Amino acid sequence: MASFDPVNRCVMNRKSGKLAATIGAIMISNAIPAVSADYPVPGNGVWTARNFQFHTGEVLPQVALAYKTVGVPTGEPVLILHGTAGASGNFLSPGFAGELFGEGQPLDAKKYFIIIPDALGAGQSAKPSHGLRAKFPRYNYEDMVLAQYRLVTEGLGLKHLRLVMGNSMGAHMDMGRQIP
């Protein structure tokens, strides 16, 4: 006998129910990584950019920029930028950090200082929903790049990055014109 499953919005019978349970078990078991390298515990930080001027000319006296780091500040600095709807934590999954930040891996955290900021308007960084709402200045890529540039140069005191990489929008935020 078939029944309607309101959660999945489909008609289920015994066979499809068993199949769904089997697929669900496989998905759950695949979500748990079989092997991923250990890497140092990420650090969290928030740096406040003072007198931040947006492309519109508007200035906020303080703009909070959140970020995560992996590795020690004496390592070669690497900046990883997230996509449009992302946040820094997206890069700390076993499928990313577990494959890249461990010992002997391409971005070995014993060799590199990995910086993963929350872009302006995303994650824990300043954004309209943090209080100003409609009074928050309109911002664009230029403002997001400037915020990350200031975080890297003023907040973290870096003059050079070994690598800048990202996915989606993060890959489009070319900071090469601003960071040597």
Secondary structure, DSSP 8 states (H G I E B T S, - for coil): --EEETTTTEEE-HHHHHHHHHHHHHHHHHHS-S--------EEEEEEEEEEE-TTS-EEEEEEEEEEEES-TTSEEEEEE--TT--GGGGGSTTTHHHHSSTTSTT-TTTEEEEEE--TTSTTS--GGGTTGGGS----HHHHHHHHHHIIIIIS--S--SEEEESTHHHH---TTT--
